[in-house]
Amino acid sequence: MKKRYGFLLGSVLFAYWAFTHGTEWERVSNDFMKEDTPYGPGDFRMSGEQVLSMKLTNPEVTTKSREERSDPTRAEFTEQWMYSPSETANRRTVRILGGSLEEGVERRFEEPAQQADWWLSPDWNTLYLATGWSDRTANKPVGQRYRPQATQLFKSTDQGESWEKLRWPEDQNISAFRFLDAQRGYLIGWGPHIWRTENGGEHWEEIPVPAEARDPENERERFDLVALGQDNVLRMAFFDQARGESVIYSLPWGETEPRFEVAIGDYGVNDIAANEQGEVYILARKGRPTSLMPKEQLVHHPTSIWHWNGSQLTELHEFDSDLVGYALYITPEEGLLFDGVNEGSLLGKDVTAVSYDGGADWRIEDEGRSAQGGYYDTRTGERWRVAGYSLYRREIP
């Protein structure tokens, strides 16, 4: 009887939300960021009509006209370096673009990079950007598994109009930002490593990581996931080889060392969301993390939503194996939003699932073929999606 009541309540809540907010996409632009080439929306953010985006780009390559070719039946590049994948990789860059839907975007910053991450403050004033670049034409040092990579760290306090290069050792990789505000936050890098700042990047303190997260044979080992909750707790997940299961460690702001929080068994953790009260929701897929499993073994490994209240771990819902989740959000109205793909469809389709009864019942929606870019704003409840050159918006409160 209790389960039936929960189903009815969840259905009523979703029906009320659908009636008051609607679930349809609204097209807000037909030529979103079309002027920046090569085309791609990048990792963009929206605030009203304003746009900011971090975009990793390949260099533009051009071909000779038929009259200029040595063999008119075969295409030829205009420059020799365009034939080399290594030379092409060396010319990749990261751009910060800014502007508006009406006036278009402009490049505000560009730097050579083959990998990058950024963080944008809620008021849109402060940006951090980390870049990584290595010479792909150079041979690896004798006895080394990887080529050296040069890392740089930049900061802007005027929406990317001007930039300061922060002091940072270039041999220390930065893969991700997890910031509370413009002054306080973490950097996560290979190793894995964690650094913390309390003064806007002026000084960094390295935080010790669990020994079980490291691989002595791989200096570029990573966590499976690092998430910062609304409770200001940094959580890191990794597969503990000794235990044979995935574990989650937590680091409340101000503490000096992560502590073991919970083990989730034979699952790979894809995302973690925590509310201000410290209620933790975990998106996980049955089986070891995908990096440890051959692709053909990922069939029939369903994705689940789990709840951790500090003392008890409970599985809330298991999705069909075809639905693979890659992100989990807490919506402004305390709903749970599952973001993923339907890998059972021929071309792969984006899907969302929403629950407003604590994860017991879910409304699954097909969002169509995979988008070129998009994101969900947990502060406003706006979901954005780019398909072709068109930008779409809808609300998931």
LINRA-V564379 format. One record per pair of residues at least 12 apart in sequence whose ideal C-beta (glycine too) atoms are under 10 Angstrom apart, sorted by the first residue. I is the first residue (numbers start at 1). J is the second residue. Records with the same first field share a line. If there is no record, write none. Layout:
I = J / J
This chain:
3 = 360 / 361
5 = 357
6 = 357 / 358 / 360 / 361
7 = 357 / 360 / 361
8 = 357 / 361
9 = 356 / 357 / 360 / 361
10 = 354 / 355 / 356 / 357 / 358 / 359 / 360 / 361 / 362 / 363
11 = 356 / 357 / 361 / 363
12 = 356 / 357
13 = 333 / 335 / 354 / 355 / 356 / 357 / 361 / 363
14 = 335 / 354 / 355 / 356 / 357 / 361 / 362 / 363
15 = 363
16 = 356
17 = 331 / 333 / 335 / 354 / 356 / 363 / 395 / 396 / 397
18 = 354 / 363
20 = 395 / 397
21 = 333 / 381 / 394 / 395 / 396 / 397
22 = 394 / 395
23 = 352 / 354 / 363 / 365 / 394 / 395 / 396
24 = 392 / 394 / 395
25 = 367 / 368 / 383 / 384 / 385 / 387 / 390 / 391 / 392 / 393 / 394
26 = 391 / 392 / 393 / 394 / 395
27 = 385 / 387 / 390 / 391 / 392 / 393
28 = 46 / 49 / 101 / 384 / 390 / 391 / 392 / 393
29 = 46 / 49 / 51 / 101 / 102 / 386 / 389 / 390 / 391 / 392 / 393
30 = 388 / 389 / 390 / 391
31 = 101 / 104 / 388 / 389 / 390 / 391
32 = 44 / 46 / 51 / 53 / 101 / 104 / 105 / 372 / 373 / 384 / 386 / 387 / 388 / 389 / 390 / 391 / 392
33 = 51 / 53 / 55 / 97 / 99 / 101 / 104 / 105 / 373 / 386 / 389 / 391
34 = 104 / 105 / 388 / 389 / 390
35 = 97 / 99 / 104 / 105 / 106
36 = 53 / 55 / 57 / 95 / 97 / 99 / 104 / 105 / 106 / 107
37 = 57 / 60
38 = 55 / 57 / 58 / 59 / 60 / 61
39 = 55 / 57 / 372 / 388 / 389
40 = 53 / 55 / 56 / 57 / 58 / 95 / 372 / 373 / 386
41 = 53 / 55 / 97 / 105 / 371 / 372 / 373 / 374 / 375 / 384 / 385 / 386 / 389 / 391
42 = 54 / 55 / 56 / 57 / 94 / 95 / 96 / 97 / 105 / 118 / 372 / 373 / 386
43 = 55 / 56 / 116 / 117 / 118 / 120 / 373 / 374 / 375
44 = 97 / 105 / 373 / 374 / 375 / 384 / 386 / 391
45 = 98 / 118 / 120 / 124 / 375 / 377 / 384
46 = 101 / 375 / 377 / 380 / 382 / 384 / 391 / 393
47 = 100 / 120 / 122 / 123 / 124 / 377 / 380 / 382
48 = 100 / 101
49 = 99 / 100 / 101 / 102 / 103
50 = 98 / 99 / 100 / 101 / 105 / 124 / 159
51 = 97 / 98 / 99 / 100 / 101 / 103 / 104 / 105 / 391
52 = 96 / 97 / 98 / 99 / 105 / 108 / 118 / 120 / 124 / 127 / 159 / 160
53 = 95 / 96 / 97 / 98 / 99 / 105 / 108 / 118 / 120 / 160 / 373
54 = 94 / 95 / 96 / 97 / 109 / 113 / 116 / 117 / 118 / 119 / 120 / 127 / 129 / 160
55 = 93 / 94 / 95 / 96 / 97 / 105 / 107 / 110 / 116 / 373
56 = 92 / 93 / 94 / 95 / 113 / 114 / 115 / 116 / 131
57 = 91 / 92 / 93 / 94 / 95 / 110 / 113
58 = 88 / 89 / 91 / 92 / 93
59 = 79 / 81 / 82 / 87 / 88 / 89 / 90 / 91 / 92 / 93
60 = 82 / 91
61 = 77 / 78 / 79 / 81 / 82 / 83 / 88 / 91
62 = 77 / 78 / 79 / 82
63 = 75 / 76 / 77 / 78 / 82
64 = 76 / 77 / 78 / 79
65 = 78
81 = 137
84 = 136 / 137
85 = 136 / 137
86 = 135 / 136 / 137 / 138
87 = 136 / 137
88 = 136
89 = 114 / 133 / 134 / 135 / 136 / 137
90 = 112 / 114 / 133 / 134 / 135 / 136 / 137 / 138
91 = 112 / 114 / 136
92 = 112 / 113 / 114 / 115 / 116 / 133 / 136
93 = 107 / 109 / 110 / 111 / 112 / 113 / 114 / 116 / 131 / 133
94 = 109 / 110 / 111 / 112 / 113 / 114 / 115 / 116 / 117 / 118 / 129 / 130 / 131 / 132 / 133 / 154
95 = 107 / 108 / 109 / 110 / 111 / 113 / 116 / 160
96 = 108 / 109 / 110 / 111 / 116 / 118 / 120 / 127 / 129 / 154 / 156 / 159 / 160 / 161 / 163
97 = 109 / 110 / 160
98 = 124 / 127 / 159 / 160 / 161
101 = 391
106 = 160
107 = 160
108 = 127 / 156 / 158 / 159 / 160 / 161 / 162 / 163
109 = 127 / 129 / 154 / 156 / 160 / 161 / 162 / 163
111 = 129 / 131 / 133 / 152 / 154 / 163 / 165
112 = 131 / 132 / 133 / 150 / 152
113 = 129 / 130 / 131 / 132 / 133 / 150 / 151 / 152
114 = 131 / 132 / 133 / 134 / 136 / 149
115 = 130 / 131 / 132 / 133 / 134 / 149 / 151 / 173 / 174 / 175
116 = 129 / 130 / 131 / 132 / 133 / 152 / 154 / 174 / 175
117 = 129 / 130 / 131 / 132 / 174 / 175 / 176 / 177 / 187 / 188
118 = 130 / 131 / 154 / 156 / 160 / 176 / 177
119 = 155 / 176 / 177 / 178 / 179 / 182 / 185 / 187
120 = 156 / 159 / 160 / 177 / 179 / 182
121 = 157 / 159 / 179 / 181 / 182 / 183 / 185
122 = 181 / 182 / 377 / 379
123 = 159 / 181 / 182
124 = 158 / 159 / 160
125 = 156 / 157 / 158 / 159 / 160 / 182
126 = 155 / 156 / 157 / 158 / 159 / 160 / 179 / 181 / 182 / 183 / 200 / 201
127 = 154 / 155 / 156 / 157 / 158 / 159 / 160 / 163 / 177 / 182
128 = 153 / 154 / 155 / 156 / 166 / 174 / 177 / 179 / 182 / 185 / 187 / 197 / 200 / 201
129 = 152 / 153 / 154 / 155 / 156 / 160 / 163 / 165 / 166 / 174 / 177
130 = 151 / 152 / 153 / 154 / 166 / 168 / 173 / 174 / 175 / 176 / 177 / 187 / 189
131 = 149 / 150 / 151 / 152 / 153 / 154 / 174
132 = 149 / 150 / 151 / 152 / 170 / 173 / 174 / 175 / 189 / 190
133 = 149 / 150 / 151 / 152 / 170
134 = 146 / 147 / 148 / 149 / 150 / 151
135 = 147 / 148 / 149 / 150
144 = 219
145 = 217 / 218 / 219 / 220
146 = 190 / 218 / 219 / 220
148 = 170 / 171
149 = 170 / 171 / 172 / 173 / 190 / 220
150 = 170 / 171 / 173
151 = 168 / 169 / 170 / 171 / 172 / 173 / 174 / 175 / 187 / 189 / 190
152 = 165 / 166 / 168 / 170 / 174
153 = 165 / 166 / 167 / 168 / 169 / 170 / 172 / 174 / 177 / 187 / 201 / 204
154 = 166 / 168 / 201
155 = 182 / 200 / 201 / 202
157 = 182 / 200
164 = 201
166 = 197 / 200 / 201 / 202 / 204
167 = 201 / 202 / 203 / 204
168 = 187 / 195 / 201 / 204
169 = 204
172 = 187 / 189 / 190 / 191 / 193 / 195 / 204 / 206
173 = 187 / 188 / 189 / 190 / 191 / 192 / 193 / 219 / 220 / 222
174 = 187 / 188 / 189 / 190 / 193 / 195
175 = 187 / 188 / 189 / 190 / 191 / 192 / 193 / 220 / 222 / 223 / 226
176 = 188 / 189 / 194 / 222 / 223 / 225 / 226 / 227 / 228
177 = 226 / 228
178 = 194 / 196 / 226 / 227 / 228 / 229 / 234 / 235 / 236
179 = 197 / 200 / 201 / 228
180 = 198 / 228 / 232 / 234 / 253
181 = 200 / 232
182 = 200 / 201
183 = 197 / 198 / 199 / 200 / 201 / 202
184 = 196 / 197 / 198 / 199 / 200 / 232 / 253 / 254
185 = 197 / 198 / 200 / 201 / 228 / 234 / 253
186 = 204 / 207 / 226 / 228 / 234 / 236 / 251 / 253
187 = 201 / 204 / 206 / 207
188 = 207 / 209 / 222 / 223 / 226 / 234 / 236
189 = 206 / 220 / 222
190 = 218 / 219 / 220 / 221 / 222
191 = 206 / 209 / 213 / 214 / 215 / 218 / 219 / 220 / 221 / 222 / 223
192 = 209 / 210 / 213 / 214 / 215 / 220 / 221 / 222 / 223 / 224 / 226 / 236 / 238
193 = 206 / 207 / 208 / 209 / 214 / 221 / 222
194 = 206 / 207 / 208 / 209 / 213 / 223 / 226 / 234 / 236 / 251 / 258
195 = 207
196 = 234 / 251 / 253 / 254 / 255 / 256
198 = 253 / 254
205 = 256
207 = 234 / 251 / 255 / 256 / 257 / 258
208 = 256 / 257 / 258
209 = 221 / 223 / 236 / 238 / 249 / 251 / 257 / 258
210 = 223 / 236 / 238 / 240 / 247 / 249 / 257 / 258 / 259 / 260
211 = 242
212 = 238 / 239 / 240 / 241 / 242 / 243 / 247 / 249 / 260
213 = 236 / 237 / 238 / 239 / 240 / 247 / 249 / 258
214 = 238
215 = 238 / 241
221 = 238
222 = 238 / 291
223 = 235 / 236 / 237 / 238 / 239 / 249 / 269
224 = 236 / 237 / 238 / 239 / 246 / 247 / 248 / 268 / 269 / 270 / 284 / 288 / 289 / 290 / 291 / 292
225 = 237 / 238 / 246 / 248 / 268 / 269 / 270 / 271 / 272 / 282 / 283 / 284 / 289
226 = 238 / 249 / 251 / 272
227 = 248 / 269 / 271 / 272 / 273 / 274 / 280 / 282 / 283 / 328
228 = 251 / 253 / 272 / 274
229 = 250 / 252 / 272 / 273 / 274 / 275 / 276 / 278 / 279 / 280 / 281 / 330
230 = 273 / 274 / 275 / 276 / 277 / 278 / 279 / 330 / 378
231 = 250 / 252 / 253 / 274 / 275 / 276 / 277 / 278 / 279 / 280
232 = 251 / 252 / 253 / 254 / 274 / 276 / 278
233 = 250 / 251 / 252 / 253 / 255 / 258 / 261 / 272 / 274 / 278 / 280
234 = 249 / 250 / 251 / 252 / 253 / 255 / 258
235 = 248 / 249 / 250 / 251 / 258 / 261 / 262 / 269 / 272 / 273 / 274 / 280 / 282 / 308
236 = 248 / 249 / 250 / 251 / 258 / 261 / 269 / 272
237 = 249 / 261 / 262 / 264 / 267 / 268 / 269 / 270 / 271 / 272 / 282 / 284 / 289
238 = 268 / 269 / 289
239 = 266 / 267 / 268 / 269 / 288 / 289 / 291 / 292
240 = 260 / 263
241 = 288 / 292
243 = 263 / 265
244 = 263 / 265 / 266 / 288
245 = 263 / 264 / 265 / 266 / 267 / 288
246 = 262 / 263 / 264 / 265 / 266 / 267 / 268 / 269 / 282 / 284 / 285 / 288 / 289
247 = 260 / 261 / 262 / 263 / 264 / 265 / 269
248 = 260 / 261 / 262 / 263 / 264 / 269 / 272 / 280 / 282 / 284 / 308 / 313
249 = 261 / 262
250 = 262 / 272 / 274 / 278 / 280 / 308 / 310
252 = 278
261 = 280 / 308 / 310 / 313
262 = 280 / 282 / 306 / 308 / 310 / 311 / 312 / 313
263 = 313
264 = 282 / 284 / 304 / 306 / 308 / 313 / 315
265 = 284 / 286 / 306 / 313 / 315
266 = 284 / 286 / 287 / 288 / 301
267 = 282 / 283 / 284 / 285 / 286 / 287 / 288 / 289 / 301 / 303 / 304 / 306 / 315
268 = 283 / 284 / 285 / 286 / 287 / 288 / 289 / 290 / 291 / 292 / 293 / 298 / 301 / 303
269 = 282 / 283 / 284 / 285 / 289 / 306
270 = 282 / 283 / 284 / 285 / 289 / 290 / 303 / 324 / 325 / 326 / 327 / 328 / 340
271 = 283 / 284 / 305 / 325 / 326 / 327 / 328 / 329 / 338 / 339 / 340
272 = 284 / 306 / 308 / 328
273 = 305 / 327 / 328 / 329 / 330 / 331 / 336 / 337 / 378
274 = 308 / 330
275 = 330 / 334
276 = 330
277 = 309 / 310
278 = 308 / 309 / 310
279 = 307 / 308 / 309 / 310 / 330 / 334 / 358
280 = 306 / 307 / 308 / 309 / 310 / 313
281 = 305 / 306 / 307 / 308 / 316 / 328 / 329 / 330 / 336 / 338 / 355 / 358 / 359
282 = 304 / 305 / 306 / 307 / 308 / 313 / 315 / 316 / 328
283 = 303 / 304 / 305 / 306 / 319 / 325 / 326 / 327 / 328 / 329 / 336 / 338 / 339 / 340
284 = 302 / 303 / 304 / 305 / 306 / 315 / 325 / 328
285 = 298 / 301 / 302 / 303 / 304 / 319 / 321 / 324 / 325 / 326 / 340
286 = 298 / 300 / 301 / 302 / 303 / 304 / 318 / 321
287 = 299 / 300 / 301 / 302
288 = 301
290 = 324
298 = 321 / 324 / 343
299 = 321 / 322 / 343
300 = 321 / 322
301 = 321 / 324
302 = 317 / 318 / 319 / 320 / 321 / 322 / 323 / 324 / 325
303 = 317 / 318 / 319 / 320 / 321 / 322 / 323 / 324 / 325 / 326 / 328 / 338 / 340 / 353
304 = 316 / 317 / 318 / 319 / 325 / 359
305 = 317 / 318 / 319 / 325 / 328 / 336 / 338 / 353 / 355 / 358 / 359 / 360 / 362
306 = 318 / 359
307 = 336 / 358 / 359
314 = 359
315 = 359
316 = 336 / 355 / 357 / 358 / 359 / 360 / 361 / 362
317 = 336 / 338 / 353 / 355 / 358 / 359 / 360 / 361 / 362
319 = 338 / 340 / 351 / 353 / 362 / 364
320 = 342 / 344 / 364
321 = 343 / 344
322 = 340 / 341 / 342 / 343 / 344 / 345 / 349 / 351
323 = 338 / 340 / 341 / 342 / 343 / 344 / 349 / 351 / 353 / 362 / 364
324 = 340 / 341 / 342 / 343 / 344 / 348 / 351
325 = 338 / 339 / 340 / 341 / 351 / 352 / 353
326 = 338 / 339 / 340 / 341
327 = 339 / 340 / 352 / 375 / 376
328 = 340 / 353 / 359
329 = 352 / 354 / 375 / 376 / 377 / 378 / 381 / 383 / 396
330 = 378
331 = 354 / 355 / 356 / 376 / 377 / 378 / 381 / 383 / 395 / 396 / 397
332 = 377 / 378 / 379 / 380 / 381 / 382 / 395 / 396 / 397
333 = 356 / 381 / 396 / 397
334 = 356 / 358 / 397
335 = 354 / 355 / 356 / 357 / 358 / 359 / 363 / 381 / 396 / 397
336 = 353 / 354 / 355 / 356 / 357 / 358 / 359 / 362
337 = 352 / 353 / 354 / 355 / 362 / 376 / 378 / 381 / 383 / 396
338 = 351 / 352 / 353 / 354 / 355 / 359 / 362 / 364
339 = 351 / 352 / 353 / 367 / 374 / 375 / 376 / 383 / 396
340 = 352 / 353 / 364
341 = 367 / 370
342 = 364 / 366 / 367 / 370
345 = 366 / 369 / 370
346 = 369
347 = 368 / 369 / 370
348 = 369 / 370
349 = 366 / 367 / 368 / 369 / 370
350 = 365 / 366 / 367 / 368 / 369 / 370 / 371 / 374 / 385 / 387
351 = 364 / 365 / 366 / 367 / 368
352 = 364 / 365 / 366 / 367 / 376 / 383 / 394 / 396
353 = 365
354 = 396 / 397
356 = 397
365 = 396
367 = 383 / 385 / 387 / 392 / 394
368 = 385 / 387 / 392
369 = 387
370 = 387
371 = 384 / 385 / 386 / 387 / 388 / 392
372 = 385 / 386 / 387 / 388 / 389 / 390
373 = 385 / 386 / 387 / 391
374 = 386 / 387 / 391 / 392 / 393
376 = 396
377 = 395 / 396
378 = 396
380 = 395 / 396 / 397
381 = 394 / 395 / 396 / 397
382 = 394 / 395 / 396 / 397
383 = 395 / 396
